[in-house]
Amino acid sequence: MTAIFMEFSASFDFAKYFRRRAVAMAGTFKTGACSSKKDPPSRRTISMRHANIPAEPKSKRMTALLKSLVPALLLASSAVAGVAAAELEGLEEELPLAVEDASPVDKGTIELSGALQYQRLRSGEANEGRHEYAFVPRIKAGITRDFELSFAAPYRFGNAPETSQGDMSIEGLYQLRDEDGRLPALAISAGLERPYGAASGGTEVMFKGLMSKSLGSANAADPVRIHINVALHHNLHPEATERNNRYFAGIAYSQTMNENSLLAASVSREQERQRGQASNMAELGLRWKASENTVLSTGVGHGLNHDAPRWRFTVGVQRSVDGVFGKL
């Protein structure tokens, strides 16, 4: 099914489709607008017809936009350069867990990814019936064998607090050592995160330590791995309600089920930007290799304390391409 979808996305004539939609929409204004073809409607008639059309809800317009981004992501990555093998064994942030592994992107490879999240907040006086959606686009580039750069610009929308805003971030990850025998893979990363949108806060500096270790033989047919992340955030210009410093800590388990699928689970705790708030989450996710260069992800999370959302659902796609630097 996925192969059919990708073939369709690559061959579909989007320009022809949107021309047809434009003609169809124009046709709705012609019906009853005049008594004959020689008597065109006035501007007032057309403006009144626009006034009678109910505005489409903002959430529906945003959802339609996000749906169009997945095939656009696949088409763009195909046009830029040749494909590269996607790593199924690795864990990518938000694809589908909050914890990631300690391996950088291969040198000369670009990874394009997008995740869509839905969070159902806990029932309460302030959060009754509240929903939060988030779109998380991210691009990673393997600069050297041990170093990668990444850029992300998540955006949150819905009727929950802290929506209609997002966080732009740039981050560099350096792998100190690869896994070798009894010693785990180790990496460090540092970056900047700048909020944008409604009621955005101060810029944060982030430092993170990452560890990944195989249980048993790393060359086993279905390796089992443990991943640990610890991150510290420092707010350079905190607002009155924001923390000066906060942290994230998480541990994850991953196991390759077969050559095309990986199962993962994690437990994490994150102090929020707002003072006095912290979220404890348990997550379960699945990564599926749809093709040689594309990995699909899905996950579900459950909040373990009052500040955490009751449920979190994630779907995402990751596509790897190589040869990009040679074409720029």
Solvent accessible surface area in square Angstrom, and as a share of the most:
residue,aa,sasa,rsa
1,M,187,0.83
2,T,18,0.11
3,A,70,0.54
4,I,119,0.60
5,F,86,0.36
6,M,33,0.15
7,E,124,0.56
8,F,108,0.45
9,S,3,0.02
10,A,72,0.56
11,S,86,0.55
12,F,65,0.27
13,D,76,0.39
14,F,68,0.28
15,A,59,0.46
16,K,88,0.37
17,Y,86,0.33
18,F,124,0.52
19,R,145,0.53
20,R,154,0.56
21,R,119,0.43
22,A,58,0.45
23,V,108,0.62
24,A,62,0.48
25,M,116,0.52
26,A,48,0.37
27,G,31,0.30
28,T,90,0.52
29,F,45,0.19
30,K,151,0.64
31,T,103,0.60
32,G,68,0.65
33,A,16,0.12
34,C,51,0.31
35,S,110,0.71
36,S,55,0.36
37,K,203,0.86
38,K,193,0.82
39,D,73,0.38
40,P,98,0.62
41,P,46,0.29
42,S,62,0.40
43,R,218,0.80
44,R,179,0.65
45,T,44,0.26
46,I,66,0.34
47,S,60,0.39
48,M,95,0.42
49,R,69,0.25
50,H,103,0.46
51,A,76,0.59
52,N,115,0.59
53,I,95,0.48
54,P,118,0.74
55,A,94,0.73
56,E,91,0.41
57,P,68,0.43
58,K,117,0.50
59,S,55,0.36
60,K,123,0.52
61,R,119,0.43
62,M,39,0.17
63,T,53,0.31
64,A,57,0.44
65,L,95,0.47
66,L,10,0.05
67,K,141,0.60
68,S,56,0.36
69,L,61,0.30
70,V,54,0.31
71,P,21,0.13
72,A,48,0.38
73,L,35,0.18
74,L,9,0.05
75,L,53,0.26
76,A,51,0.40
77,S,0,0.00
78,S,57,0.37
79,A,90,0.70
80,V,67,0.38
81,A,9,0.07
82,G,41,0.39
83,V,78,0.45
84,A,14,0.11
85,A,61,0.47
86,A,4,0.03
87,E,63,0.28
88,L,5,0.03
89,E,79,0.35
90,G,4,0.04
91,L,2,0.01
92,E,20,0.09
93,E,43,0.19
94,E,35,0.16
95,L,5,0.02
96,P,3,0.02
97,L,1,0.00
98,A,20,0.15
99,V,0,0.00
100,E,10,0.04
101,D,8,0.04
102,A,0,0.00
103,S,40,0.26
104,P,14,0.09
105,V,6,0.04
106,D,83,0.43
107,K,140,0.59
108,G,19,0.18
109,T,13,0.08
110,I,15,0.08
111,E,12,0.05
112,L,25,0.13
113,S,13,0.08
114,G,9,0.08
115,A,3,0.02
116,L,60,0.30
117,Q,18,0.08
118,Y,55,0.21
119,Q,22,0.10
120,R,73,0.27
121,L,26,0.13
122,R,41,0.15
123,S,64,0.41
124,G,31,0.29
125,E,183,0.82
126,A,74,0.58
127,N,47,0.24
128,E,116,0.52
129,G,30,0.29
130,R,87,0.32
131,H,54,0.24
132,E,22,0.10
133,Y,76,0.29
134,A,9,0.07
135,F,31,0.13
136,V,10,0.06
137,P,45,0.28
138,R,36,0.13
139,I,71,0.36
140,K,19,0.08
141,A,17,0.13
142,G,0,0.00
143,I,68,0.34
144,T,63,0.36
145,R,171,0.62
146,D,37,0.19
147,F,60,0.25
148,E,7,0.03
149,L,74,0.37
150,S,14,0.09
151,F,91,0.38
152,A,3,0.03
153,A,24,0.19
154,P,25,0.16
155,Y,52,0.20
156,R,44,0.16
157,F,12,0.05
158,G,34,0.33
159,N,74,0.38
160,A,7,0.06
161,P,74,0.47
162,E,85,0.38
163,T,18,0.11
164,S,42,0.27
165,Q,17,0.08
166,G,0,0.00
167,D,21,0.11
168,M,79,0.35
169,S,27,0.17
170,I,94,0.47
171,E,33,0.15
172,G,15,0.14
173,L,4,0.02
174,Y,100,0.38
175,Q,15,0.07
176,L,96,0.48
177,R,73,0.26
178,D,80,0.42
179,E,36,0.16
180,D,100,0.52
181,G,64,0.62
182,R,223,0.81
183,L,103,0.51
184,P,25,0.16
185,A,1,0.01
186,L,64,0.32
187,A,2,0.02
188,I,88,0.45
189,S,6,0.04
190,A,45,0.35
191,G,13,0.12
192,L,88,0.44
193,E,34,0.15
194,R,117,0.43
195,P,5,0.03
196,Y,64,0.24
197,G,47,0.46
198,A,55,0.42
199,A,99,0.76
200,S,30,0.20
201,G,13,0.12
202,G,4,0.04
203,T,27,0.16
204,E,3,0.01
205,V,34,0.19
206,M,18,0.08
207,F,117,0.49
208,K,20,0.09
209,G,32,0.31
210,L,4,0.02
211,M,49,0.22
212,S,0,0.00
213,K,43,0.18
214,S,4,0.03
215,L,97,0.48
216,G,69,0.66
217,S,68,0.44
218,A,55,0.42
219,N,145,0.74
220,A,47,0.36
221,A,100,0.77
222,D,64,0.33
223,P,21,0.13
224,V,29,0.17
225,R,33,0.12
226,I,37,0.19
227,H,0,0.00
228,I,63,0.32
229,N,0,0.00
230,V,76,0.44
231,A,2,0.02
232,L,108,0.54
233,H,23,0.10
234,H,82,0.36
235,N,4,0.02
236,L,79,0.39
237,H,138,0.62
238,P,51,0.32
239,E,92,0.41
240,A,98,0.76
241,T,81,0.47
242,E,5,0.02
243,R,41,0.15
244,N,71,0.36
245,N,94,0.48
246,R,20,0.07
247,Y,70,0.27
248,F,18,0.08
249,A,36,0.28
250,G,7,0.07
251,I,87,0.44
252,A,2,0.01
253,Y,80,0.30
254,S,1,0.01
255,Q,55,0.24
256,T,10,0.06
257,M,96,0.43
258,N,77,0.40
259,E,142,0.64
260,N,62,0.32
261,S,16,0.10
262,L,2,0.01
263,L,64,0.32
264,A,1,0.00
265,A,34,0.26
266,S,5,0.03
267,V,80,0.46
268,S,11,0.07
269,R,91,0.33
270,E,59,0.26
271,Q,35,0.15
272,E,52,0.23
273,R,37,0.14
274,Q,48,0.21
275,R,134,0.49
276,G,70,0.67
277,Q,79,0.35
278,A,8,0.06
279,S,10,0.07
280,N,36,0.19
281,M,5,0.02
282,A,33,0.26
283,E,13,0.06
284,L,91,0.45
285,G,4,0.03
286,L,74,0.37
287,R,0,0.00
288,W,104,0.36
289,K,40,0.17
290,A,21,0.16
291,S,40,0.26
292,E,108,0.48
293,N,10,0.05
294,T,1,0.00
295,V,0,0.00
296,L,54,0.27
297,S,6,0.04
298,T,64,0.37
299,G,12,0.11
300,V,54,0.31
301,G,2,0.02
302,H,65,0.29
303,G,1,0.01
304,L,96,0.48
305,N,41,0.21
306,H,144,0.64
307,D,67,0.35
308,A,2,0.01
309,P,11,0.07
310,R,92,0.33
311,W,103,0.36
312,R,39,0.14
313,F,95,0.40
314,T,3,0.02
315,V,81,0.47
316,G,13,0.13
317,V,7,0.04
318,Q,1,0.00
319,R,15,0.06
320,S,1,0.01
321,V,1,0.00
322,D,54,0.28
323,G,42,0.40
324,V,9,0.05
325,F,86,0.36
326,G,76,0.73
327,K,136,0.58
328,L,167,0.83
